[in-house]
Amino acid sequence: MNNPIKLVVDEPAPGSFIWTLLETDAGGAPRKVLRAAEFGADTYEAALAAGTRMMDAEIRKNVTASPARNDS
C-alpha cells in the first residue's frame, strides 16, 4: 500500500509561489519530500495547478507500479 500524498503551496518570497509534494503517514504527518517545484510561480493558482498535475502523475506512477490484485 502506498502512503498518502499531500500537496502544499507556500509563498517564500512575495509573489513567488512554490508547490511541494509530501509523503505522509496515515495520520497526515509529513514523512519526506517526494517532489518540489524548481521555480516559483507568479500566482498561488498557477503553483496549485502545477502541483496538482505532478501529484496526479505521482499517483498514476504508483498505481501503475503496484501489482494487480486478484480478489477472486
Kinemage of the C-alpha trace (Angstrom):
@kinemage 1
@onewidth
@group {chain A} dominant
@subgroup {mainchain}
@vectorlist {calphas} color= white
{ca met a 1} P 0.000 0.000 0.000
{ca asn a 2} L 1.260 3.483 -0.845
{ca asn a 3} L 1.363 6.288 1.681
{ca pro a 4} L -0.881 9.338 1.234
{ca ile a 5} L 0.473 12.360 -0.653
{ca lys a 6} L -0.063 15.932 0.488
{ca leu a 7} L 0.286 18.993 -1.772
{ca val a 8} L 1.474 22.192 -0.082
{ca val a 9} L 1.818 25.640 -1.704
{ca asp a 10} L 3.986 28.222 0.081
{ca glu a 11} L 4.974 31.817 -0.693
{ca pro a 12} L 8.624 32.008 0.474
{ca ala a 13} L 9.055 35.422 -1.173
{ca pro a 14} L 6.339 37.925 -2.097
{ca gly a 15} L 4.803 36.952 -5.441
{ca ser a 16} L 6.677 33.643 -5.748
{ca phe a 17} L 4.676 30.511 -5.002
{ca ile a 18} L 6.273 27.076 -4.631
{ca trp a 19} L 4.473 23.707 -4.553
{ca thr a 20} L 5.814 20.689 -2.660
{ca leu a 21} L 4.557 17.087 -2.669
{ca leu a 22} L 4.990 15.380 0.680
{ca glu a 23} L 4.637 11.712 1.516
{ca thr a 24} L 2.680 11.456 4.766
{ca asp a 25} L 1.917 8.807 7.312
{ca ala a 26} L -1.633 7.523 7.807
{ca gly a 27} L -2.340 10.451 10.163
{ca gly a 28} L -1.270 13.073 7.610
{ca ala a 29} L 2.072 13.980 9.223
{ca pro a 30} L 4.792 14.689 6.635
{ca arg a 31} L 7.450 11.985 6.291
{ca lys a 32} L 9.504 13.084 3.285
{ca val a 33} L 9.507 15.367 0.255
{ca leu a 34} L 8.601 13.496 -2.933
{ca arg a 35} L 8.911 16.401 -5.384
{ca ala a 36} L 9.114 20.172 -5.289
{ca ala a 37} L 8.867 22.993 -7.808
{ca glu a 38} L 12.145 24.002 -9.401
{ca phe a 39} L 10.949 27.568 -9.948
{ca gly a 40} L 8.409 29.810 -8.265
{ca ala a 41} L 5.083 30.545 -9.941
{ca asp a 42} L 3.685 34.076 -10.191
{ca thr a 43} L 0.346 33.153 -8.587
{ca tyr a 44} L -0.966 30.737 -5.994
{ca glu a 45} L -3.360 29.320 -8.586
{ca ala a 46} L -0.547 28.583 -11.060
{ca ala a 47} L 1.504 26.825 -8.367
{ca leu a 48} L -1.548 24.863 -7.244
{ca ala a 49} L -2.300 23.759 -10.816
{ca ala a 50} L 1.309 22.685 -11.440
{ca gly a 51} L 1.470 20.847 -8.105
{ca thr a 52} L -1.830 19.113 -8.821
{ca arg a 53} L -0.537 17.894 -12.203
{ca met a 54} L 2.583 16.495 -10.533
{ca met a 55} L 0.520 14.865 -7.773
{ca asp a 56} L -1.691 13.206 -10.398
{ca ala a 57} L 1.430 11.946 -12.208
{ca glu a 58} L 2.864 10.593 -8.940
{ca ile a 59} L -0.399 8.802 -8.130
{ca arg a 60} L -0.589 7.304 -11.639
{ca lys a 61} L 3.028 6.159 -11.333
{ca asn a 62} L 2.291 4.463 -8.003
{ca val a 63} L -0.881 2.800 -9.304
{ca thr a 64} L 0.933 1.513 -12.394
{ca ala a 65} L 3.817 0.183 -10.264
{ca ser a 66} L 1.507 -1.629 -7.838
{ca pro a 67} L 0.908 -5.316 -8.583
{ca ala a 68} L -2.580 -6.155 -9.821
{ca arg a 69} L -4.895 -7.601 -7.198
{ca asn a 70} L -6.890 -10.716 -7.864
{ca asp a 71} L -9.673 -10.982 -5.271
{ca ser a 72} L -11.385 -13.995 -6.872
